[in-house]
Amino acid sequence: MSSRLSRSAYILTGPTASGKTACAHEWARANHWPILSADAMLVYTGLDVGTAKPDLQARREVRYGGLDCVTPDQPFSVGAYLEVARAFLATLPADQPLLVTGGTGLYIKALIRGLDPMPDIPPDIRRAVEACYASGGVTALQAACQAEAPLRYAALKDPQNPRRLMRALELARAGAPEPPNSHQQPLDPTPCLLLARPRDQLDARITARVDEMYDTGLLDEVRALRARYPRWSPTAQKAIGYQEAGAVLDGTLTATEARARTVQRTRRYARRQMTWFRHQLATVEIEINDAMAPAEMVATLAAHGDTYGPVTIQA
C-alpha cells in the first residue's frame, strides 16, 4: 500500500450536471494545474458518453488523474480510489497546485479525512452476530447495537436493514472505534467550493444532458461494452443511465421510457448530493446561473479560491 501524502488542493464539488467539470477544466487550464477526478463513475474505462467524461482534447489541455482506473467488470471501492489518488499525487511535484473535482462525496471526504482502518472480524464474533439475528431478528440486532455501539447505531442510514445492523455489531465487538457524534464532529477548517444552480435550471440541464447522451451514442456504447464485458460489477450495473440503456437493449424499456427514467433518477441523485455536501463537508456555496458567461463563472470560482485557499488533503 502506498504511503499517505499530505498536500494542499482546491476542491470543487457540486451536483451532477451543475457544470463543475467544465468550470474546473477552464480554471485548471488557465492556471496550468492538474485535476484529480473524484467521481465514482469516471473510474470505469469505456463509460464515457453516459458519464460526460473529459474527452481526449480536454486531457491534452489538462492532466487528469482518477479516470479509467478499472474496467466495468471489476469492483472498485473508496479504498481503491485512495490508492489511485496516492499514485497520481506521487507523480506531481510537492509544491504543484492541484484541483480536485467531482460529485462523489465519499471520495472527497476520504481525501480530506482519510479512512479509518477496519478490523478483521473473527469468525466467532460473526457467528455470534448471526445467531443474534437468527434468534431475535432485527429487533434483537437493534437492541444489541444500541447497547454496545450507540453512536454507530445512530449513524446508520437504515436501522431496519439487518445487514447494516450486523456489520455495525461486528465492528463494535471487534474493537473498531465508534464514529464521532455528528453533532460534535468538527467540520474541516477550510471549505470546499460547492457549485449550486437554481433548481429549475439544474433540472433543465439534466434533461438536456440525458438527451445528448442518447443522441451521441449511449446505446452503441453500452452494446459494445456488454460484448466486451458480459458481466459488470454491481456498481457499474446500477450506474444511472447505463442501467436504463441496458434495459432498452434488453427490450424491457423503450428509449423514451429510458430517457424519462434516467432524468428522474438523475434529478433525485442531484438532490441527494446537495444534501450530503451540506451536511458532511465544510462548504461555501457558489451560486451560478445560465445568464453567466463561462468566463464569469471561472472568475467567480477563482475569487472564492483566493479568498478561502486550498484544502489540506490526506490521501
C-alpha positions in Angstrom: 0.0 0.0 0.0 1.2 3.5 -0.8 2.2 5.8 2.0 -0.2 8.7 2.7 0.6 12.0 1.2 -0.4 15.3 2.7 -0.7 18.3 0.4 -3.0 21.2 -0.5 -5.6 21.2 -3.2 -8.6 23.3 -4.2 -11.7 21.2 -4.1 -14.7 21.9 -6.4 -17.8 19.8 -6.0 -21.5 20.1 -6.8 -24.4 18.0 -8.1 -24.4 16.2 -11.4 -24.9 18.5 -14.5 -24.2 21.6 -12.5 -21.3 22.4 -14.8 -18.5 21.7 -12.3 -16.5 19.6 -14.8 -16.4 22.4 -17.4 -15.7 25.1 -14.8 -12.9 23.0 -13.2 -11.3 22.3 -16.6 -11.2 26.0 -17.5 -9.9 27.1 -14.1 -7.2 24.4 -14.1 -6.2 25.1 -17.7 -5.8 28.8 -17.1 -3.5 28.1 -14.1 -1.7 25.0 -15.6 -3.0 22.8 -12.8 -3.6 19.1 -12.9 -7.0 17.8 -12.0 -7.8 14.8 -9.8 -11.3 13.5 -10.5 -13.4 12.5 -7.6 -16.2 10.7 -9.4 -17.2 7.1 -8.9 -18.3 6.6 -12.5 -15.4 8.2 -14.2 -13.1 5.4 -12.8 -14.6 2.9 -15.3 -12.9 2.5 -18.7 -15.4 2.8 -21.5 -18.1 4.5 -19.6 -17.7 7.7 -21.4 -20.8 9.0 -23.1 -23.1 8.4 -20.1 -20.7 10.0 -17.6 -19.7 13.1 -19.7 -16.1 12.1 -19.1 -13.5 14.6 -20.2 -12.6 13.8 -23.8 -9.2 13.4 -25.4 -8.9 17.1 -26.3 -9.6 18.1 -22.7 -7.0 15.6 -21.5 -4.4 17.1 -23.9 -5.1 20.5 -22.3 -5.1 19.4 -18.7 -3.6 16.5 -17.0 -6.2 14.3 -15.3 -6.0 11.6 -12.6 -8.7 9.3 -11.4 -10.1 8.5 -14.8 -10.2 5.0 -16.5 -8.9 3.1 -13.4 -10.7 -0.2 -13.9 -12.9 -2.0 -16.4 -16.7 -2.2 -15.8 -16.4 -5.9 -14.7 -14.1 -5.0 -11.8 -15.1 -3.9 -8.3 -13.9 -0.6 -7.0 -14.0 1.0 -3.6 -13.2 4.2 -1.7 -10.0 2.5 -0.5 -9.1 1.7 -4.1 -9.8 5.3 -5.1 -7.4 6.5 -2.4 -4.7 4.2 -3.8 -5.3 5.7 -7.3 -5.2 9.2 -5.8 -1.9 8.5 -4.0 -0.3 7.1 -7.1 -1.3 10.2 -9.0 -0.2 12.7 -6.3 3.2 10.9 -6.2 3.8 11.9 -9.8 3.4 15.6 -9.0 5.9 18.0 -7.6 5.3 18.6 -3.9 4.6 22.3 -4.5 2.3 21.7 -7.5 -1.1 23.3 -7.1 -3.9 20.8 -7.6 -7.6 20.9 -8.3 -9.9 18.1 -7.1 -13.3 18.0 -8.7 -16.2 15.5 -8.7 -19.6 14.7 -7.2 -18.8 11.6 -5.2 -18.8 12.9 -1.7 -17.3 9.8 -0.1 -14.2 10.2 -2.3 -13.8 13.8 -1.3 -14.4 13.1 2.3 -11.8 10.3 2.2 -9.3 12.6 0.6 -9.7 15.1 3.3 -10.0 12.8 6.4 -8.6 9.5 5.2 -10.2 6.2 6.0 -10.2 4.6 9.4 -8.8 1.0 9.2 -11.5 -1.6 9.7 -10.5 -4.6 11.8 -10.9 -8.2 10.5 -14.0 -9.8 12.0 -13.1 -13.0 13.9 -15.3 -16.0 12.9 -16.6 -16.4 16.5 -17.9 -12.8 16.5 -19.5 -13.3 13.1 -21.2 -16.5 14.2 -22.5 -14.8 17.4 -24.0 -11.9 15.5 -25.6 -14.3 13.0 -27.0 -16.2 15.9 -28.4 -13.0 17.4 -30.2 -12.3 14.2 -31.4 -15.8 13.8 -32.9 -15.9 17.3 -34.3 -12.4 17.6 -34.4 -10.8 14.2 -33.9 -7.1 13.5 -35.3 -6.2 17.0 -32.5 -8.1 18.7 -29.8 -6.6 16.5 -31.1 -3.1 17.2 -31.1 -3.7 20.9 -27.6 -5.1 20.9 -26.3 -2.2 18.7 -28.0 0.5 20.9 -26.4 -1.1 24.0 -22.9 -1.8 22.6 -22.4 0.8 19.9 -24.9 3.7 20.3 -23.0 6.2 18.1 -22.6 3.6 15.3 -26.3 2.7 15.6 -27.3 6.4 15.5 -25.2 6.8 12.3 -27.0 4.1 10.4 -28.9 5.4 7.5 -31.3 2.4 7.6 -31.6 1.0 11.1 -34.1 -1.6 9.8 -31.5 -3.1 7.5 -30.3 -6.4 9.1 -27.1 -6.4 7.0 -26.0 -3.0 8.2 -27.0 -3.8 11.8 -25.0 -7.0 11.7 -22.0 -5.1 10.3 -22.2 -2.4 13.0 -22.4 -5.0 15.8 -19.5 -7.0 14.3 -17.3 -3.9 14.2 -18.3 -2.9 17.8 -17.4 -6.4 19.1 -14.2 -6.5 17.0 -13.0 -3.3 18.7 -13.4 -0.7 15.9 -13.7 2.8 17.3 -17.1 4.4 17.2 -17.7 7.1 14.7 -17.8 10.6 16.1 -21.1 12.1 17.1 -22.3 14.0 14.1 -23.3 16.9 16.3 -19.8 17.1 17.8 -17.7 16.3 14.7 -15.7 19.3 13.7 -16.0 20.4 10.2 -12.9 20.9 8.1 -11.5 24.3 8.7 -11.1 25.2 5.0 -14.3 24.8 3.0 -14.7 23.0 -0.3 -16.2 25.1 -3.1 -19.8 23.9 -3.8 -21.3 24.8 -7.1 -25.0 25.5 -7.0 -27.6 26.4 -9.6 -31.3 27.3 -9.4 -33.3 24.1 -9.3 -35.2 24.8 -12.5 -32.0 25.4 -14.4 -30.4 22.3 -13.0 -33.4 20.2 -13.9 -33.3 21.5 -17.5 -29.6 20.8 -17.7 -30.2 17.3 -16.6 -32.8 16.7 -19.2 -30.5 18.2 -21.9 -27.6 16.0 -20.8 -29.7 12.8 -21.0 -30.9 13.8 -24.5 -27.3 14.4 -25.5 -26.3 11.0 -24.1 -28.8 9.2 -26.3 -28.1 11.4 -29.3 -24.4 10.9 -29.2 -24.3 7.1 -28.9 -25.1 5.9 -25.4 -26.9 2.7 -26.7 -24.0 1.9 -29.0 -21.5 2.4 -26.2 -23.4 0.1 -23.9 -23.9 -2.5 -26.6 -20.1 -2.6 -27.3 -19.2 -2.7 -23.6 -21.6 -5.6 -23.0 -20.0 -7.5 -25.8 -16.5 -7.0 -24.3 -17.6 -7.3 -20.6 -20.6 -9.6 -20.3 -20.7 -9.3 -16.5 -20.4 -5.9 -14.9 -19.7 -5.1 -11.3 -22.7 -4.2 -9.2 -21.8 -0.5 -9.1 -21.3 -0.3 -12.8 -24.6 -2.2 -13.5 -26.6 0.3 -11.5 -25.0 3.4 -12.9 -27.6 6.0 -13.7 -28.1 6.0 -17.5 -26.3 2.7 -18.1 -28.9 0.6 -16.3 -31.7 2.2 -18.3 -29.8 1.9 -21.6 -29.2 -1.8 -20.8 -33.0 -2.2 -20.3 -33.5 -0.7 -23.8 -31.2 -3.2 -25.3 -32.9 -6.0 -23.4 -36.3 -4.9 -24.6 -37.8 -4.1 -21.2 -37.9 -0.3 -21.7 -38.4 1.9 -24.8 -35.8 4.6 -25.4 -38.4 7.2 -24.5 -39.1 5.4 -21.2 -35.4 5.0 -20.5 -34.7 8.7 -21.1 -37.5 9.7 -18.7 -36.4 7.3 -16.0 -32.8 8.5 -16.3 -33.9 12.1 -16.0 -35.9 11.2 -12.9 -33.1 9.2 -11.2 -30.5 11.9 -12.0 -32.7 14.7 -10.5 -33.1 12.7 -7.4 -29.4 11.9 -7.2 -28.6 15.6 -7.6 -30.9 16.5 -4.6 -29.2 13.8 -2.5 -25.8 15.1 -3.5 -26.6 18.6 -2.3 -28.0 17.4 1.0 -24.9 15.2 1.5 -22.4 18.0 0.7 -24.2 20.5 3.1 -24.2 18.1 6.0 -21.0 16.1 5.5 -18.4 18.7 4.3 -17.5 22.2 5.2 -18.5 24.1 2.0 -19.0 27.6 0.7 -21.7 27.7 -1.9 -21.1 29.5 -5.2 -24.2 30.4 -7.0 -24.0 30.4 -10.8 -26.8 30.6 -13.4 -27.4 30.3 -17.1 -27.1 34.1 -17.6 -23.4 34.0 -16.6 -20.8 33.5 -19.3 -18.3 30.7 -18.7 -15.5 33.2 -18.1 -17.6 34.9 -15.4 -18.2 31.5 -13.7 -14.5 30.7 -13.7 -13.6 34.2 -12.4 -16.1 33.6 -9.6 -14.5 30.3 -8.7 -11.0 31.8 -8.8 -12.1 34.7 -6.5 -13.6 32.2 -4.0 -10.4 30.1 -4.2 -8.3 33.1 -3.4 -10.5 34.0 -0.5 -10.7 30.7 1.2 -7.5 29.0 0.0 -6.8 25.3 -0.6 -7.9 22.4 1.5 -5.4 20.0 3.1 -5.9 16.5 1.7 -4.7 13.4 3.5 -4.7 10.8 0.8 
